Amino acid sequence: MQVFHSDRYTLPLPPGHRFPMRKYHELHARVRAEARGWVLNEAPAAAFAQLAGVHDPAYVRRILEGGLDPAEERRLGLPWSPALAARSCRSVGGTLAAGRAARAEGVAVNLAGGTHHARHAAGAGFCVFNDVALAARAALDEAGAAGVLVVDCDVHQGDGTAALLADEPRAYTFSVHAARNYPHHKARSDCDIALPDGTGDATYLRELALGLDHALARARPGFAIFLAGADVYAGDRLGRLALTKAGIAARDELVLRRLEASACPVAVVMGGGYADDIGDIVDIHYRTVCLALASWQRRRA
């Protein structure tokens, strides 16, 4: 199974910043240490033309060349730097590459990605470019996929993805998230399941299963993108839900099994994770990678 990483491209952040940059290095190190049947690749950089296929070209230039104003930086939640531009291009490139590999082999993983709050001409919520919408567009326009399903299981609604794909009838956006969490103003996905604070494993998994049945029946996808956010964890600082690590693994298994049953290739991206203990985030993401590998192996058996 092909796995793409971009943790060599790190960001200079002020002390105490809440974005957990270190998780990417630690996740890559753990995956690299466990030779389980995956092939590690450094993510390529997305090109300007690819980014401008979804985002406003003037916004893309402001990111690449350094022209964000203070209000844009506040909305993004990250200070601009050349490193931010480089990492953002690699994070998107990892998802695009994972999409191509998944369509060829069934399943592939980006150890970053899931930047689902970025909109046409603005970043938000630590999301610079929307790798999910870009990968969906590539599958439709470059690979000729019959339809694309986005399964967004980050704790925050995928508002940017929903907005960017709203006018694309071949794309179906499905988001399961905490109702009272960021963003305050939600976009409309094709299917939204908004859960109350404190939702635990049993209710989450029941609602997810019902939503997946509905989404798969409506979308009939030829390709899927799965945002496997770690921020649904009970110990997450920016979550509001209460899943255990076992519950999150059951979530991943449920999504991957349903997509297998539909013979739908899937690119898996990591999404958010903000637990106080970086080790908890890495544990959750690493288990996602292992379950993706198991799905890849079953498809090839």
C-alpha positions as CSV (number, residue, x, y, z in Angstrom):
1,M,0.0,0.0,0.0
2,Q,1.3,3.4,-0.9
3,V,1.7,5.9,1.9
4,F,2.7,9.6,1.4
5,H,4.3,11.9,3.9
6,S,5.4,15.5,4.0
7,D,6.6,16.0,7.6
8,R,10.0,17.2,6.4
9,Y,8.2,20.4,5.6
10,T,7.5,21.9,9.0
11,L,6.2,25.3,10.1
12,P,7.9,27.9,12.4
13,L,5.2,28.5,14.9
14,P,5.2,30.8,18.0
15,P,5.6,29.2,21.4
16,G,2.4,27.7,22.8
17,H,0.7,27.6,19.4
18,R,-2.1,25.0,19.5
19,F,-1.5,23.5,16.1
20,P,0.2,20.1,16.8
21,M,2.9,20.2,14.1
22,R,5.0,17.5,15.9
23,K,2.4,14.8,15.3
24,Y,3.3,14.5,11.6
25,H,6.9,13.7,12.3
26,E,6.0,11.3,15.1
27,L,3.4,9.5,13.0
28,H,5.8,9.2,10.0
29,A,8.5,7.9,12.3
30,R,6.2,5.2,13.8
31,V,5.0,4.1,10.3
32,R,8.6,4.0,9.1
33,A,9.7,1.9,12.0
34,E,7.0,-0.7,11.4
35,A,7.6,-2.4,8.0
36,R,4.1,-3.9,7.6
37,G,3.6,-3.9,3.9
38,W,3.3,-0.2,3.0
39,V,5.6,1.7,0.7
40,L,6.6,5.2,2.0
41,N,6.9,8.1,-0.5
42,E,7.6,11.7,0.0
43,A,4.6,13.7,-1.2
44,P,5.1,15.7,-4.4
45,A,4.2,19.4,-4.4
46,A,0.9,20.4,-6.0
47,A,1.5,22.7,-8.9
48,F,0.0,26.2,-9.3
49,A,-2.3,25.1,-12.1
50,Q,-3.7,22.3,-9.9
51,L,-4.3,24.6,-6.9
52,A,-5.9,27.2,-9.2
53,G,-8.3,24.7,-10.5
54,V,-10.3,24.9,-7.3
55,H,-8.9,28.0,-5.6
56,D,-8.9,31.6,-6.7
57,P,-5.6,32.2,-8.5
58,A,-4.9,35.4,-6.7
59,Y,-5.3,33.7,-3.3
60,V,-3.0,30.9,-4.4
61,R,-0.3,33.5,-5.4
62,R,-0.7,35.2,-2.0
63,I,0.0,31.9,-0.3
64,L,2.9,31.0,-2.6
65,E,4.5,34.4,-2.7
66,G,3.6,35.9,0.7
67,G,0.8,38.4,0.5
68,L,-1.7,37.5,3.2
69,D,-3.1,40.4,5.2
70,P,-3.4,40.2,9.0
71,A,-7.1,39.4,8.8
72,E,-6.4,36.5,6.5
73,E,-3.7,35.1,8.8
74,R,-6.1,35.4,11.8
75,R,-8.8,33.4,9.9
76,L,-6.2,30.8,8.9
77,G,-4.8,30.5,12.4
78,L,-1.2,30.2,11.1
79,P,1.4,32.8,10.3
80,W,2.6,33.0,6.7
81,S,6.1,31.9,5.9
82,P,7.8,30.3,2.9
83,A,7.6,27.0,4.9
84,L,3.8,27.3,5.1
85,A,3.6,27.6,1.4
86,A,5.9,24.7,0.8
87,R,4.2,22.4,3.3
88,S,0.7,23.3,2.0
89,C,1.7,22.3,-1.5
90,R,3.1,19.0,-0.3
91,S,0.1,18.2,1.9
92,V,-2.2,18.7,-1.1
93,G,0.2,16.8,-3.3
94,G,0.2,13.9,-0.9
95,T,-3.6,13.6,-1.2
96,L,-3.5,13.9,-5.0
97,A,-0.9,11.2,-5.1
98,A,-2.8,9.0,-2.7
99,G,-5.9,9.4,-4.9
100,R,-4.0,8.2,-7.9
101,A,-2.5,5.3,-6.0
102,A,-5.9,4.3,-4.5
103,R,-7.6,4.3,-7.9
104,A,-4.9,1.9,-9.2
105,E,-4.6,-0.3,-6.1
106,G,-7.7,0.1,-4.0
107,V,-6.5,2.0,-0.9
108,A,-3.7,4.6,-0.3
109,V,-2.9,7.0,2.6
110,N,-1.7,10.5,3.1
111,L,-0.2,11.0,6.6
112,A,-1.3,14.6,6.4
113,G,-4.2,16.2,4.6
114,G,-7.9,16.7,5.5
115,T,-7.7,20.5,5.2
116,H,-11.4,20.8,4.7
117,H,-12.1,24.3,5.9
118,A,-10.3,26.1,3.1
119,R,-12.6,27.8,0.6
120,H,-12.3,29.2,-2.8
121,A,-10.4,32.4,-1.9
122,A,-9.5,32.0,1.7
123,G,-8.0,29.6,4.3
124,A,-9.5,29.0,7.7
125,G,-9.1,26.8,10.7
126,F,-5.4,25.8,10.0
127,C,-6.4,24.8,6.4
128,V,-4.6,26.6,3.6
129,F,-5.7,24.7,0.5
130,N,-8.5,22.2,0.3
131,D,-6.8,18.9,-0.6
132,V,-10.1,17.0,-0.4
133,A,-11.9,19.1,-3.0
134,L,-8.7,19.1,-5.2
135,A,-8.5,15.3,-5.0
136,A,-12.2,15.0,-5.8
137,R,-11.9,17.3,-8.8
138,A,-8.8,15.4,-10.0
139,A,-10.7,12.1,-9.8
140,L,-13.6,13.5,-11.8
141,D,-11.8,15.5,-14.4
142,E,-8.5,13.7,-14.8
143,A,-9.4,10.1,-14.0
144,G,-13.0,10.1,-15.2
145,A,-14.5,8.7,-12.0
146,A,-18.2,8.2,-12.3
147,G,-18.7,9.9,-8.9
148,V,-16.8,10.8,-5.8
149,L,-17.9,10.4,-2.2
150,V,-16.3,12.4,0.6
151,V,-16.7,10.7,4.0
152,D,-15.7,13.3,6.5
153,C,-15.3,12.0,10.0
154,D,-13.4,14.9,11.4
155,V,-15.0,16.4,14.5
156,H,-15.5,19.7,12.7
157,Q,-17.9,20.0,9.7
158,G,-16.2,20.0,6.3
159,D,-17.6,23.4,5.4
160,G,-15.0,24.3,2.8
161,T,-15.3,21.0,1.0
162,A,-19.1,21.2,1.0
163,A,-19.0,24.8,-0.4
164,L,-16.4,24.0,-3.1
165,L,-18.2,20.9,-4.3
166,A,-21.8,22.2,-3.9
167,D,-22.3,22.8,-7.7
168,E,-20.7,19.5,-8.7
169,P,-23.5,16.9,-9.1
170,R,-20.9,14.1,-9.5
171,A,-19.5,14.7,-6.0
172,Y,-21.3,13.7,-2.8
173,T,-20.2,15.2,0.6
174,F,-21.0,13.4,3.8
175,S,-20.0,14.9,7.1
176,V,-20.4,13.5,10.7
177,H,-19.4,16.1,13.2
178,A,-20.0,17.8,16.5
179,A,-23.0,20.1,16.1
180,R,-21.7,22.9,18.4
181,N,-18.1,22.9,17.2
182,Y,-16.2,25.0,14.7
183,P,-17.2,26.4,12.2
184,H,-19.9,28.5,13.8
185,H,-21.6,28.9,10.4
186,K,-21.9,25.5,8.7
187,A,-22.1,24.9,5.0
188,R,-24.6,22.4,3.7
189,S,-23.1,19.0,2.8
190,D,-25.2,16.6,0.8
191,C,-25.6,14.7,4.0
192,D,-24.8,16.2,7.4
193,I,-25.0,14.3,10.7
194,A,-24.6,16.8,13.6
195,L,-24.0,15.1,16.9
196,P,-24.5,16.6,20.4
197,D,-21.7,17.2,22.8
198,G,-20.5,14.1,24.6
199,T,-21.6,11.6,22.0
200,G,-19.9,8.3,22.6
201,D,-19.0,5.2,20.6
202,A,-22.3,3.4,20.3
203,T,-24.4,6.4,19.2
204,Y,-21.6,7.6,16.9
205,L,-21.2,4.3,15.1
206,R,-25.0,3.8,14.7
207,E,-25.4,7.2,13.1
208,L,-22.3,6.8,10.9
209,A,-23.6,3.4,9.7
210,L,-27.0,4.9,8.8
211,G,-25.4,7.9,7.1
212,L,-23.0,5.7,5.1
213,D,-25.8,3.5,3.8
214,H,-27.7,6.6,2.7
215,A,-24.6,8.2,1.1
216,L,-23.4,5.1,-0.8
217,A,-26.9,4.5,-2.2
218,R,-27.2,8.1,-3.4
219,A,-23.6,8.7,-4.6
220,R,-22.8,5.3,-6.2
221,P,-19.2,6.4,-6.1
222,G,-16.3,5.3,-8.2
223,F,-13.8,6.9,-5.8
224,A,-13.9,8.0,-2.1
225,I,-11.9,10.2,0.2
226,F,-12.0,9.4,3.9
227,L,-11.1,12.0,6.4
228,A,-10.2,10.0,9.5
229,G,-10.0,12.8,12.1
230,A,-8.5,11.9,15.5
231,D,-10.3,14.9,17.1
232,V,-13.4,12.9,17.8
233,Y,-11.4,11.4,20.7
234,A,-12.7,12.0,24.2
235,G,-9.4,13.6,25.2
236,D,-9.2,16.1,22.4
237,R,-8.9,19.7,23.3
238,L,-10.8,21.0,20.3
239,G,-13.4,18.2,20.0
240,R,-16.7,17.9,21.8
241,L,-17.4,14.2,21.3
242,A,-16.3,11.3,23.5
243,L,-15.1,8.4,21.4
244,T,-12.6,6.0,22.8
245,K,-9.6,4.8,20.8
246,A,-11.4,1.5,20.3
247,G,-14.5,3.4,19.1
248,I,-12.4,5.4,16.6
249,A,-10.9,2.1,15.3
250,A,-14.4,0.7,14.9
251,R,-15.3,3.9,12.9
252,D,-12.4,3.4,10.5
253,E,-13.2,-0.3,10.1
254,L,-16.8,0.5,9.4
255,V,-16.0,3.0,6.7
256,L,-13.3,0.9,5.1
257,R,-15.5,-2.3,5.1
258,R,-18.5,-0.4,3.5
259,L,-16.3,1.0,0.8
260,E,-14.8,-2.4,0.1
261,A,-18.2,-3.9,-0.2
262,S,-19.0,-1.3,-2.8
263,A,-15.7,-2.0,-4.6
264,C,-14.9,1.7,-4.2
265,P,-11.3,2.8,-4.0
266,V,-10.4,5.1,-1.2
267,A,-7.7,7.7,-0.3
268,V,-7.4,8.0,3.4
269,V,-6.3,11.3,4.9
270,M,-5.6,12.1,8.6
271,G,-7.7,15.2,9.4
272,G,-7.4,16.9,12.8
273,G,-6.2,15.8,16.2
274,Y,-5.5,18.1,19.2
275,A,-5.2,15.9,22.3
276,D,-2.8,17.2,25.0
277,D,-0.7,14.1,24.6
278,I,0.7,13.9,21.1
279,G,1.1,10.2,21.7
280,D,-2.7,9.8,21.8
281,I,-3.0,11.5,18.4
282,V,-0.3,9.4,16.9
283,D,-1.8,6.2,18.3
284,I,-5.1,7.0,16.6
285,H,-3.7,8.0,13.3
286,Y,-1.3,5.0,13.3
287,R,-4.2,2.6,13.9
288,T,-6.0,4.2,10.9
289,V,-3.0,3.5,8.7
290,C,-2.9,-0.2,9.9
291,L,-6.6,-0.6,9.2
292,A,-6.2,0.9,5.7
293,L,-3.4,-1.6,5.1
294,A,-5.7,-4.4,6.1
295,S,-8.4,-3.2,3.7
296,W,-5.8,-3.0,0.9
297,Q,-4.7,-6.6,1.7
298,R,-8.3,-7.9,1.7
299,R,-9.0,-6.3,-1.7
300,R,-5.9,-8.0,-3.2
301,A,-6.6,-11.4,-1.7
